[in-house]
Structure formats: C-alpha cells, structure tokens
C-alpha cells in the first residue's frame, strides 16, 4: 500500500506505508494537529486498512510539524456547534471514544510518537496504545477543567491508575507532565531523544511483517534514554497527603493548610478552573479507580460530556481561552461551595450508552 488510506481527508491526515510501517500522520500543524471529526474518521479508515494488510508490521501515529503531536479536539468547532444549536459534540465524542477503545484493543503493534504538545484528544490517540514514546520536548496534559470540560477520551481511566494521587493532581490542576512524569504516571512507556528518534523510526520500518509487540519493545528500549525522576513525582508525598480525599473542598482545605510553595501554587491553579468541572472530574476519577475497564470509563465520560455540551461553563471556557482570549471565564456557579450535589448528579445520569458501541473491554496489561 502506498497511499491507499491517504485518499480520505488527505489535507488534514496522511496515511501511507513506509515498507512494513503503516504511518498515520495528523496534518494540521498550524492548529497543533487538533482533531476534527473528519480526521477521527480518517484514522479509523487507516486502521481498517493497516489491521488487515499482512504486509504492515507496525502502525505508527505521529503529528506533522515541530510543535506537537496533537493539542486535542477542535474545540472551536464544538463552540460554533453549540452557538448554532448543533449536535457536533454528541457525534464527535461518540466516534472519538470508539476510536480510543479500538486503539486500546489493537493486537498489531501500535506506536505513538508523543513529541511536543500532547493534550486531551491527543492523549486518547496515544496513551491507550501499546507503545507510547515521549521525548525531552513532551508536554502532556489533560487541561479540560480549565475550559469547563472534563478529562475524557479515557483520561479518567488513565489518570486514576497513576501512582498515588498523581493523577488527581494532574486532572484537577491541568498542569503538564514532562516525559519522566508521563512515564511514571503510566501514560507513556519510553523516552527517546528527538535526535535518536529518526534511527528508532528507521529500525521500526525494518521489522518484518508479523513482528510482535515484544520485538517493538526491544527496538524502542534500545534507543530509550535513561529513566529520570520527574519534577512532579518529586512532590508525590505532598500530593498524596493533600489529594487523597473524596471531595474538592477537602482537597482545597488540605492544600491551604500546607505551607509548602508547591501546595500553595497548586491550590491557586485549581481555583482558576470551572468549579463544577472540578467536582465532576473528581467524582469521575474516583469512580474510574473502581472500574474494571477502560470502556466503563468511556461510557461514563460520554454521559458526562453530553451534559457538558449543554452546560454554560463549556462555551464560556472556550470563549475566554480561544475566542476573546481574555483568560477571565465567568463560571456558574463561581465557587466550589456553590456547586450542589444535584448539579453534579446531572452529569452521571445514564445517557448515550446505546450509541457508544465499543470493542471488547480493555483492562490494564503488561
């Protein structure tokens, strides 16, 4: 196959084979490769080809440009849909979450090159794969609470399984992880320096058809950098003692009582987020910790996302971040204590599960 899959949305996504390497390249560098619905469908079409083509040994997903792999979904498109009374969110998230689950269930080796910025939907395309490669430039984040949304694309499943309360910190604060913290949190496997990646990529392209995941791991391990302690992991004891609570109020109280500058900075950062998003996010994380599979979390996230789509905070967060760019969202309610249990319950009402037909449940594996 040369460009069989590239005929679909070739302008925003390129799919082509390089020998036994089936490459999927997100191709919106000017928009940090933000995902559109057409791109999601094109990735699925490329996977249809690569999974069944015996000449393809390894699937590689990467981003065009030198700024990042993928900055998430095209939230400007979602904003426009909300303003016009459309239903893009329902369709976009359904197809995106199905793709996330499909990636997790792939048996053919799937390598994600997570260079530069990796956020939101970019995490869903990469961190559910079997082989996740980060670099010294990686900045990985789930910053959704800052725009009135929630960590989705299976993010609650991933973050809830990070050691201790590291996932809670990253979900509530929206702060970014470097390569070391991403590996420690289980959202990546190896760090390969950008200078060595071309060699590693070429080695993957030399693998024979039928190569297994063990062979791919061996190639990536050969080029991997030495493991390091991430800057946030160095604060793990503080994070564990301040964030191991069941309510946002308790977490904020613990951060307030802690005199460490890191705790004070974390508290201030969290206070900037949508209060209702914070409460829904924490409840989703705690539910995910008790869940048996990624798919359970995706169904729960989908129901919550449908509520988000009709909630005022989401378009307000997008307005403040991307439209007017005043960075001063006016959240409703404006305070954490103003968010009632009934408000949060609305995000957990059963809805949409019949539309979200997912592959076989995926559980954490080696």
C-alpha positions as CSV (number, residue, x, y, z in Angstrom):
1,X,0.0,0.0,0.0
2,X,1.4,3.4,-0.9
3,X,-1.4,6.0,-0.2
4,X,-4.5,3.8,0.0
5,X,-5.8,5.5,3.1
6,X,-4.4,8.9,2.2
7,X,-7.4,9.5,-0.1
8,X,-9.5,10.2,2.9
9,X,-9.1,13.8,4.2
10,X,-5.6,13.9,2.8
11,X,-5.4,17.6,3.6
12,X,-5.7,17.0,7.4
13,X,-4.4,13.5,7.7
14,X,-1.9,11.5,5.7
15,X,-1.8,7.7,5.8
16,X,0.8,5.8,3.9
17,X,3.1,2.8,4.2
18,X,6.8,3.0,4.5
19,X,7.7,-0.6,3.8
20,X,6.2,-2.6,6.7
21,X,5.5,0.6,8.7
22,X,1.9,1.9,8.4
23,X,2.1,5.6,9.1
24,X,-0.8,7.8,10.2
25,X,0.2,11.5,10.3
26,X,-2.0,14.2,11.8
27,X,-1.6,17.0,9.3
28,X,-2.8,20.3,10.8
29,X,0.4,21.7,12.1
30,X,-0.9,25.3,12.1
31,X,-3.6,24.1,14.6
32,X,-1.2,21.9,16.6
33,X,-2.9,19.0,14.8
34,X,-6.2,19.5,16.7
35,X,-8.6,16.7,15.8
36,X,-11.7,17.3,13.6
37,X,-14.5,14.7,13.1
38,X,-13.2,14.0,9.6
39,X,-9.7,13.3,11.0
40,X,-11.2,10.8,13.5
41,X,-13.0,9.0,10.7
42,X,-9.8,9.0,8.6
43,X,-7.8,7.5,11.4
44,X,-10.4,4.7,11.7
45,X,-10.3,4.2,7.9
46,X,-6.5,3.9,8.0
47,X,-6.7,1.4,10.8
48,X,-9.2,-0.7,8.8
49,X,-6.5,-1.0,6.1
50,X,-3.5,-1.5,8.3
51,X,-5.0,-4.1,10.6
52,X,-5.9,-6.4,7.7
53,X,-2.9,-5.8,5.5
54,X,-0.4,-8.6,6.1
55,X,2.5,-6.5,4.7
56,X,2.1,-4.0,7.6
57,X,4.1,-5.0,10.7
58,X,3.7,-1.9,12.8
59,X,1.3,1.1,12.9
60,X,2.8,4.4,13.8
61,X,0.9,7.6,14.6
62,X,2.7,10.9,14.6
63,X,2.0,14.6,14.2
64,X,3.1,17.0,11.5
65,X,5.3,20.0,12.3
66,X,7.7,20.5,15.2
67,X,5.4,21.9,17.9
68,X,3.4,18.9,19.0
69,X,1.7,15.6,18.4
70,X,-1.9,16.8,19.0
71,X,-3.4,19.6,21.1
72,X,-6.7,17.8,21.5
73,X,-10.1,18.2,19.8
74,X,-11.0,21.1,17.6
75,X,-12.9,22.9,20.4
76,X,-13.5,25.9,18.2
77,X,-15.7,23.7,16.0
78,X,-17.6,22.5,19.1
79,X,-18.1,26.1,20.2
80,X,-19.6,27.0,16.9
81,X,-21.9,24.0,17.0
82,X,-23.1,25.0,20.5
83,X,-23.8,28.5,19.3
84,X,-25.8,27.3,16.3
85,X,-27.7,24.7,18.2
86,X,-26.0,21.8,16.5
87,X,-25.1,18.3,17.8
88,X,-21.4,18.0,16.8
89,X,-20.4,17.2,20.4
90,X,-22.6,14.1,20.5
91,X,-21.3,12.8,17.2
92,X,-17.7,13.9,17.7
93,X,-17.2,12.4,21.2
94,X,-19.1,9.2,20.2
95,X,-16.8,8.5,17.3
96,X,-13.7,9.6,19.2
97,X,-14.3,7.4,22.2
98,X,-15.0,4.4,20.0
99,X,-11.6,5.1,18.3
100,X,-9.9,5.3,21.7
101,X,-11.3,2.0,22.7
102,X,-10.3,0.5,19.4
103,X,-6.7,1.7,19.8
104,X,-6.5,0.0,23.2
105,X,-7.8,-3.2,21.8
106,X,-5.4,-3.4,18.8
107,X,-3.3,-6.6,18.6
108,X,-1.0,-5.3,15.8
109,X,1.9,-3.2,17.3
110,X,0.8,0.5,17.6
111,X,3.4,3.1,18.3
112,X,2.6,6.7,19.2
113,X,5.3,9.3,18.9
114,X,4.2,11.9,21.5
115,X,6.6,14.7,20.7
116,X,5.9,18.2,21.9
117,X,2.4,19.2,23.0
118,X,0.1,16.2,23.7
119,X,-3.3,17.3,25.2
120,X,-6.8,16.0,25.5
121,X,-7.8,14.1,22.4
122,X,-4.1,13.7,21.6
123,X,-3.8,11.6,24.8
124,X,-6.6,9.4,23.6
125,X,-4.9,8.7,20.3
126,X,-1.6,7.9,22.0
127,X,-1.8,6.8,25.7
128,X,-4.1,3.9,25.0
129,X,-1.7,2.4,22.6
130,X,0.7,-0.4,23.4
131,X,3.9,1.6,22.7
132,X,4.0,5.2,23.8
133,X,7.1,7.2,23.0
134,X,7.8,10.6,24.6
135,X,10.7,13.0,24.2
136,X,12.6,15.7,26.0
137,X,10.1,18.2,24.4
138,X,6.9,16.4,25.5
139,X,4.3,18.4,27.4
140,X,1.4,16.2,28.1
141,X,-1.7,17.5,29.8
142,X,-5.4,16.9,30.4
143,X,-6.4,20.6,31.0
144,X,-10.1,20.3,30.4
145,X,-11.3,21.6,33.7
146,X,-9.8,25.0,32.6
147,X,-12.4,25.3,29.8
148,X,-15.4,23.9,31.7
149,X,-15.0,20.3,30.4
150,X,-13.7,17.1,31.9
151,X,-10.7,14.7,31.3
152,X,-12.3,12.5,28.7
153,X,-11.0,10.1,25.9
154,X,-10.5,7.6,28.7
155,X,-8.4,10.1,30.6
156,X,-10.2,9.2,33.9
157,X,-9.1,5.6,33.4
158,X,-5.5,6.5,32.8
159,X,-5.2,9.1,35.5
160,X,-7.0,7.1,38.1
161,X,-4.3,4.3,37.7
162,X,-1.3,6.7,38.2
163,X,0.7,6.0,41.4
164,X,-0.9,7.5,44.5
165,X,-2.7,10.8,43.8
166,X,-0.5,12.0,40.9
167,X,-3.4,11.5,38.5
168,X,-5.7,13.5,40.8
169,X,-3.2,16.4,40.8
170,X,-2.8,16.4,37.0
171,X,-6.6,16.2,36.4
172,X,-7.6,19.0,38.8
173,X,-4.7,21.3,38.1
174,X,-4.5,20.7,34.3
175,X,-0.7,21.1,34.6
176,X,1.5,19.4,32.0
177,X,3.8,16.4,32.5
178,X,7.2,16.2,31.1
179,X,8.5,12.9,29.7
180,X,9.6,11.5,33.1
181,X,6.3,12.2,34.8
182,X,4.3,10.8,31.8
183,X,6.2,7.5,32.1
184,X,5.8,7.4,35.9
185,X,2.1,8.1,35.6
186,X,1.6,5.3,33.1
187,X,0.7,7.5,30.1
188,X,4.0,6.7,28.3
189,X,6.5,3.8,28.1
190,X,9.8,5.2,27.0
191,X,11.6,8.5,26.4
192,X,13.6,8.7,23.3
193,X,15.6,11.8,22.5
194,X,14.5,13.7,19.4
195,X,18.0,13.3,18.0
196,X,17.7,9.5,18.2
197,X,14.1,9.1,17.0
198,X,14.9,9.0,13.3
199,X,17.1,6.0,14.0
200,X,14.4,4.3,16.1
201,X,11.8,5.0,13.4
202,X,14.0,3.6,10.7
203,X,14.5,0.5,12.9
204,X,10.8,0.0,13.2
205,X,10.5,0.3,9.4
206,X,12.9,-2.6,9.1
207,X,10.8,-5.0,11.1
208,X,9.4,-7.9,9.1
209,X,5.7,-8.4,8.6
210,X,4.4,-10.4,11.6
211,X,6.6,-8.6,14.1
212,X,5.1,-8.8,17.6
213,X,4.9,-6.4,20.4
214,X,7.9,-7.8,22.1
215,X,10.1,-7.0,19.1
216,X,8.8,-3.5,19.0
217,X,9.5,-3.1,22.7
218,X,13.1,-4.3,22.1
219,X,13.6,-1.7,19.4
220,X,12.3,1.2,21.4
221,X,14.2,0.1,24.5
222,X,17.5,0.1,22.5
223,X,17.1,3.8,21.8
224,X,15.5,4.8,25.1
225,X,17.0,7.4,27.4
226,X,17.8,6.7,31.0
227,X,14.8,6.9,33.3
228,X,14.7,10.1,35.4
229,X,12.6,11.4,38.3
230,X,10.0,13.8,37.1
231,X,9.6,17.2,38.7
232,X,6.0,16.5,39.8
233,X,6.9,13.0,41.1
234,X,9.3,14.7,43.4
235,X,6.3,16.2,45.1
236,X,4.5,12.9,45.3
237,X,4.4,12.7,49.1
238,X,2.8,16.2,49.3
239,X,0.4,15.4,46.6
240,X,-0.6,12.1,48.2
241,X,-1.3,13.7,51.6
242,X,-3.3,16.6,50.2
243,X,-5.3,15.0,47.5
244,X,-6.4,11.6,48.9
245,X,-9.9,12.9,49.7
246,X,-13.3,12.4,48.3
247,X,-14.3,16.0,47.9
248,X,-12.8,19.0,46.2
249,X,-13.4,21.0,49.4
250,X,-11.3,18.7,51.4
251,X,-8.5,18.8,48.9
252,X,-8.5,22.6,48.8
253,X,-8.5,22.7,52.6
254,X,-5.5,20.4,52.8
255,X,-3.6,22.5,50.2
256,X,-4.5,25.7,52.1
257,X,-3.1,24.2,55.4
258,X,0.1,23.1,53.7
259,X,2.8,25.8,53.8
260,X,4.9,24.3,51.0
261,X,5.1,26.7,48.0
262,X,4.1,23.8,45.7
263,X,0.9,23.3,47.6
264,X,0.0,26.9,47.5
265,X,0.7,27.1,43.8
266,X,-1.4,24.0,43.1
267,X,-4.3,25.5,45.1
268,X,-4.2,28.8,43.2
269,X,-4.1,26.9,39.9
270,X,-7.0,24.7,40.8
271,X,-9.1,27.7,41.9
272,X,-8.9,29.1,38.3
273,X,-10.8,26.1,36.9
274,X,-14.5,25.6,36.5
275,X,-15.9,24.7,39.9
276,X,-18.5,22.3,38.5
277,X,-15.8,20.7,36.3
278,X,-13.6,20.1,39.3
279,X,-16.3,18.3,41.2
280,X,-17.4,16.2,38.2
281,X,-13.8,15.4,37.4
282,X,-13.0,14.2,40.9
283,X,-16.1,12.0,41.0
284,X,-15.2,10.5,37.6
285,X,-11.7,9.8,38.8
286,X,-12.9,8.1,42.0
287,X,-15.4,6.0,40.0
288,X,-12.7,5.1,37.5
289,X,-10.5,3.8,40.2
290,X,-13.2,1.2,41.0
291,X,-13.9,0.4,37.3
292,X,-13.0,-2.9,35.6
293,X,-12.2,-1.5,32.2
294,X,-11.5,1.5,30.0
295,X,-14.8,1.0,28.3
296,X,-16.7,1.5,31.6
297,X,-14.9,4.9,32.0
298,X,-15.6,5.9,28.4
299,X,-19.3,5.3,28.8
300,X,-19.4,7.3,32.0
301,X,-17.3,10.1,30.4
302,X,-19.7,10.2,27.4
303,X,-22.7,10.7,29.6
304,X,-20.9,13.5,31.4
305,X,-19.8,15.1,28.1
306,X,-23.3,15.2,26.8
307,X,-24.3,17.2,29.9
308,X,-21.2,19.4,29.5
309,X,-22.3,20.2,26.0
310,X,-25.5,21.9,27.3
311,X,-23.9,23.5,30.3
312,X,-22.9,27.2,30.2
313,X,-19.3,26.7,31.5
314,X,-18.1,24.9,28.5
315,X,-18.7,27.6,25.8
316,X,-17.7,30.2,28.4
317,X,-14.4,28.5,28.9
318,X,-13.8,28.3,25.2
319,X,-14.7,31.9,24.8
320,X,-12.3,33.0,27.4
321,X,-9.5,30.8,26.1
322,X,-9.8,31.0,22.4
323,X,-12.5,33.5,21.2
324,X,-12.0,36.6,23.2
325,X,-8.8,35.3,24.8
326,X,-9.3,37.4,27.9
327,X,-8.5,34.4,30.2
328,X,-11.3,35.5,32.5
329,X,-14.1,33.0,32.3
330,X,-17.2,33.7,34.4
331,X,-18.0,30.3,35.8
332,X,-21.5,29.4,37.0
333,X,-21.5,28.7,39.9
334,X,-18.5,30.8,40.5
335,X,-17.3,29.0,43.6
336,X,-16.7,25.3,44.6
337,X,-19.1,25.5,47.6
338,X,-21.8,26.8,45.2
339,X,-21.8,23.5,43.3
340,X,-24.6,21.4,44.8
341,X,-24.7,17.5,44.7
342,X,-27.7,17.8,42.4
343,X,-25.7,19.7,39.9
344,X,-23.0,17.1,39.9
345,X,-25.6,14.2,39.7
346,X,-26.8,15.6,36.4
347,X,-23.5,14.6,34.8
348,X,-23.9,11.0,35.9
349,X,-27.5,10.4,34.7
350,X,-27.5,7.3,32.3
351,X,-27.5,8.5,28.8
352,X,-25.9,7.7,25.4
353,X,-24.6,4.2,26.2
354,X,-26.7,2.7,23.4
355,X,-24.9,4.9,20.9
356,X,-21.4,4.0,22.2
357,X,-20.7,0.6,20.8
358,X,-17.2,-0.3,21.9
359,X,-14.8,-3.2,21.3
360,X,-14.2,-5.8,23.9
361,X,-13.3,-4.4,27.3
362,X,-9.7,-3.5,27.7
363,X,-8.0,-4.0,31.1
364,X,-4.6,-2.9,32.3
365,X,-2.0,-5.3,30.9
366,X,1.7,-5.6,30.8
